[in-house]
Amino acid sequence: MDIPRQQIRAVHTASTVTVYQAYAPEIGGPAARHGRFPAAWKRDRMTWIKPSFLWMMYRCGWGTKEGQETVLAVEITRDGFEWALEHACLAHYDPALHPDHDAWKRELKRAPARVQWDPERDLHLRPLPHRSLQLGLAGDAARRYADEWTVAVTDVTALAHEVHAHLRNGELEAARHLLPAERPYPEHGQLLARVRG
C-alpha cells in the first residue's frame, strides 16, 4: 500500500492521540510519576511533539542523548491536537500556501503552533520517502498542552532501550514486534489544508 508523502500516523483512540517527547530525568521523571508536566516545565517556550515513535528515537538516539534520557509517551486529547493543527502555520514558506514571504512570516509570528514534515525513519533510523509530523507548540498552545490537553504521561525509556538492544543483536522481528501500533490519523474536513506544503 502506498503511503502518502505527508501523513499523520499515530497511536490514537476515539478521544486521544499519543505523542512523544524526550527530556532530562529531572523533567521526565516527575512528569511520568504524576501524569502531568511539573512546574519546572517551561510553559513559555516552544515545545515539539512527535506522533512517530521512530522519529523520536532518531531525535533522542534511543534515549541516550544528553538532556533526552527520559522518553515520554504523552497521551493528549484529540480535541487539543486538532486545535493545534487548525491554528498552526507551516514552519517554512511555501508559495502554494502563502501569498508571499512576508505574509508567511506574519502568520508564523501569530500562530500558536507550527508544523514541520520530516522524513519518517525505519527501524535503523534511516530516512524513508514519506514524511512524519512534528508539531511545535508555543504560547497558548504550549500552556494548553501541559495543563489542559494532557491525559496521561508514560515513561517509555525502557521500551526504547529494549527495541534498540534487539536491533543491536540483529533481532529485527523482535524489535519490530515491540513498536507502538501507529496507524493513519483521520483527517476530517480541512484539518491539514493550511499546513500540507
C-alpha positions in Angstrom: 0.0 0.0 0.0 1.3 3.4 -1.0 1.8 5.8 1.9 1.0 9.5 1.2 4.1 11.7 1.2 2.7 13.7 4.2 0.5 11.8 6.6 0.0 11.7 10.4 0.5 8.2 11.7 0.0 7.8 15.5 -1.4 5.6 18.3 -4.9 7.0 18.8 -8.2 6.2 20.4 -11.6 7.7 19.9 -10.7 10.6 22.2 -6.8 10.7 22.5 -3.6 10.7 20.4 -0.2 9.7 21.7 2.8 11.9 21.0 6.4 11.5 22.1 9.0 13.8 23.7 12.3 13.2 25.5 13.6 15.2 28.5 16.3 15.2 31.1 15.3 12.9 34.1 14.5 15.9 36.3 11.6 16.9 34.0 10.7 13.5 32.5 10.7 11.6 35.8 8.2 13.8 37.7 6.0 14.1 34.5 5.7 10.4 34.3 5.2 9.9 38.1 2.4 12.5 38.3 0.9 12.2 34.8 1.4 15.9 34.1 4.2 18.3 33.5 5.8 19.8 36.6 6.0 23.5 37.4 9.7 23.4 36.2 8.5 22.6 32.7 8.8 25.9 30.9 5.3 26.8 29.5 6.6 30.0 27.8 9.0 28.1 25.5 8.2 26.3 22.2 7.9 22.5 22.6 7.9 20.0 19.8 5.7 16.9 19.9 6.0 13.9 17.6 3.4 11.2 16.9 6.1 8.9 15.4 7.9 6.7 17.9 10.8 6.0 15.5 11.2 9.7 14.6 11.5 10.3 18.3 14.1 7.6 18.6 16.1 9.2 15.8 15.9 12.6 17.6 16.9 11.3 21.0 19.3 8.5 20.0 17.1 5.8 21.7 17.1 7.9 24.9 20.9 8.3 25.0 21.4 11.9 24.1 22.2 14.3 26.9 19.1 16.0 28.1 16.9 13.5 26.3 17.5 10.4 28.5 13.8 10.1 29.6 11.5 9.2 26.7 7.8 10.0 27.3 4.6 8.9 25.6 2.2 11.7 26.2 -1.5 10.9 25.6 -3.4 14.1 24.8 -6.9 14.9 23.8 -7.7 14.7 20.1 -9.6 18.0 20.5 -6.4 19.7 21.7 -4.3 18.1 19.0 -6.7 19.1 16.3 -7.0 22.7 17.7 -3.2 23.0 17.4 -3.3 21.7 13.8 -6.1 24.1 12.9 -4.2 27.0 14.4 -0.8 26.1 13.0 1.4 27.6 10.4 3.8 25.7 8.2 7.3 26.1 9.6 8.7 27.0 6.1 7.5 29.3 3.4 5.5 27.6 0.6 4.4 29.8 -2.3 1.4 27.4 -2.9 0.1 28.2 0.6 1.3 31.8 1.3 0.8 34.9 -0.9 4.4 36.0 -0.2 7.3 35.5 2.2 6.2 38.4 4.4 2.7 37.1 4.7 4.1 33.7 5.8 6.3 35.5 8.4 3.4 37.4 9.8 1.3 34.2 10.1 4.2 32.3 11.6 4.6 35.0 14.3 0.9 35.0 15.2 0.3 31.2 15.1 0.5 29.3 18.4 1.6 26.2 16.6 3.8 25.3 13.7 4.1 22.2 11.5 7.2 20.6 10.1 7.2 17.5 7.9 10.4 15.5 8.4 11.4 12.2 6.7 9.9 9.2 8.6 12.5 6.7 9.9 12.8 2.9 9.6 14.0 0.6 12.3 17.6 1.5 11.6 16.6 5.2 11.8 17.3 5.7 8.1 15.1 8.2 6.3 12.0 7.0 4.4 10.4 8.6 1.3 7.3 9.7 3.3 7.2 12.4 5.9 6.2 12.4 9.6 4.6 15.3 11.5 6.4 17.4 14.0 4.1 19.9 15.8 5.7 22.9 17.6 3.6 24.4 20.4 4.2 27.9 21.7 2.4 30.4 23.9 -1.3 29.5 24.4 -0.8 26.1 22.7 2.1 25.1 25.0 0.2 26.0 28.1 -2.9 24.2 26.9 -0.8 21.1 26.1 0.8 21.0 29.5 -2.2 21.9 31.6 -5.4 21.0 29.7 -4.8 18.5 26.9 -2.5 16.0 28.7 -4.5 12.9 29.8 -1.5 10.6 30.7 2.3 10.6 30.7 4.2 7.3 30.5 7.9 6.7 30.7 8.8 4.6 27.7 12.6 4.8 28.1 12.8 1.1 28.9 10.9 0.3 25.7 13.3 2.4 23.7 16.3 0.6 25.2 14.7 -2.8 24.6 13.9 -2.1 20.9 17.5 -0.8 20.5 19.0 -3.8 22.2 17.1 -6.2 19.8 18.4 -4.1 16.8 22.0 -4.3 18.1 21.6 -8.1 18.3 20.2 -8.3 14.8 16.8 -9.4 16.1 14.7 -7.2 13.7 11.4 -9.1 14.1 11.6 -8.9 17.9 12.3 -5.2 17.6 9.5 -4.6 15.2 7.1 -6.5 17.4 7.6 -4.0 20.2 6.9 -0.9 18.2 3.8 1.1 19.1 0.9 0.3 16.6 0.7 3.6 14.8 -1.9 4.0 12.1 -3.1 6.8 9.9 -4.8 9.6 11.9 -8.3 10.5 10.5 -8.2 13.8 8.5 -11.6 15.2 8.5 -12.5 18.4 6.6 -9.7 20.8 6.2 -7.6 19.6 9.1 -4.2 19.8 7.3 -5.2 22.2 4.4 -3.1 25.1 5.8 0.0 23.0 6.7 0.4 20.5 4.0 3.2 22.1 1.9 
